[in-house]
Amino acid sequence: MEYRVLGRTGVRVSAIGLGVWQFSESWGVTRYEDAVKIVRAAYESGVNLYDTAIVYGNGMSEEYLGRALEELGIRDEVIIATKIPGQMLAEHDVFKATERSLRRLRVDTVDLMQVHWPPLWHNIPTCEYMRALERLVFMGKVRFIGLSDFPRELAEAAQSCLAREEIASMQLRYNLLEREVEKELLPYVEGRGMSLLAWSPLAKGALTGKYIEKPPRFDDVRASDPLFHEANFPAIVELNKLLIKIAEKYSKTPAQIALNWLITNSSAVIPIPGAKTPQQASQNAGAAGWRLSFEDWLALKEASDKIRITRVTY
Ligand SMILES: NC(=O)c1ccc[n+]([C@@H]2O[C@H](COP(=O)([O-])OP(=O)(O)OC[C@H]3O[C@@H](n4cnc5c(N)ncnc54)[C@H](OP(=O)(O)O)[C@@H]3O)[C@@H](O)[C@H]2O)c1
């Protein structure tokens, strides 16, 4: 495993983390016995960064992660990142939500507490929740603060609310099919010395080489995702063909190539792929510790540059 520093915190995290949204009805890993095997496989492959959220399975994901880390005896070896959703950001809810997260995760301190998304329709002032988070840092209940799915202007406003803390990271969608962050947010994150935790780094499985026969039909969270709409299918197939070709050259898998492209692209980026099996978790961890050649990185960039995913599907 290869390691990176989380923002300016000085804390060493694996260049590939594990996202555990999969421990929920949305993705289908709903048995604890399966979840613990995935956590163990990731840990044994060198992964020390685990991303969950209050809303994943309405607490189930946090519960399974906390229990797994406790039972495996590795809590002190890992960095736990969780998130408070946009509707729980009134000051009293930030404290209450954190108290419940700590209980579900079976810890005294959350390493990285992220604002999952801005309080879109709740009219809560930015400084109300940012100061509440900073209070939690002062009290030792949270080590570092992160944002997720924030536009740049609001991230700046959020930072200006803090008296002493620096926002450590922004969690944003980033994969070879969806590269909007490169326009504004990646340069912003790099310039501020933050980390970019890349969510859906495998485009929810669309970059793994396995959904290329016909437009896939899912009965999980992907059922209505525009990424898998037939309008976007030809572009996905084209990119996967290249991933498969390059993967053969390196004796890697298409998923590993797609993840390596992200970490090659910027030292600020830390992908947090989700896994539904222990094999996927250890395979994804194997995406770090080596590098694509410049030529192959460029070939993938150029192929990706030609793609425009549409979300207008009706
Ligand atoms: N902050 C946010 O708003 C936000 C939003 C979304 C996600 N996230 C975080 O980011 C994490 C990852 O994102 P994601 O779950 O949306 O998508 P992802 O990591 O791009 O894709 C995960 C899915 O791809 C498939 N897969 C994973 N590894 C594979 C491999 N090696 N080979 C073949 N297939 C593989 C699995 O599904 P199948 O096997 O069923 O294909 C898996 O469930 C989440 O767990 C969550 O922690 C955050």
The ligand as an ORCA input file, in Angstrom:
! r2SCAN-3c Opt
* xyz 0 1
  N     -20.203     12.040     -0.341
  C     -21.107     11.567     -1.160
  O     -22.065     12.242     -1.540
  C     -20.973     10.147     -1.611
  C     -21.786      9.669     -2.662
  C     -21.602      8.346     -3.080
  C     -20.627      7.545     -2.480
  N     -19.873      8.029     -1.439
  C     -18.815      7.201     -0.796
  O     -17.970      6.679     -1.819
  C     -17.901      5.253     -1.711
  C     -17.719      4.653     -3.100
  O     -18.682      5.151     -4.028
  P     -19.828      4.223     -4.669
  O     -20.137      3.115     -3.748
  O     -20.921      5.147     -5.087
  O     -19.220      3.695     -6.028
  P     -17.883      2.995     -6.558
  O     -16.887      2.855     -5.485
  O     -17.542      3.745     -7.766
  O     -18.427      1.573     -7.012
  C     -18.680      0.558     -6.070
  C     -19.285     -0.662     -6.743
  O     -18.506     -1.105     -7.844
  C     -18.435     -2.541     -7.849
  N     -17.014     -2.876     -7.615
  C     -16.195     -2.370     -6.657
  N     -14.948     -2.867     -6.762
  C     -14.962     -3.694     -7.814
  C     -13.973     -4.492     -8.430
  N     -12.712     -4.512     -7.986
  N     -14.328     -5.221     -9.502
  C     -15.583     -5.211     -9.979
  N     -16.574     -4.475     -9.436
  C     -16.268     -3.710     -8.360
  C     -19.338     -3.030     -6.731
  O     -20.696     -3.202     -7.183
  P     -21.156     -4.450     -8.090
  O     -20.251     -5.598     -7.784
  O     -22.574     -4.690     -7.711
  O     -21.034     -3.956     -9.509
  C     -19.335     -1.846     -5.782
  O     -20.489     -1.796     -4.973
  C     -19.208      4.865     -1.005
  O     -19.129      3.607     -0.352
  C     -19.355      5.997     -0.027
  O     -18.536      5.780      1.116
  C     -20.028      9.314     -1.024
*
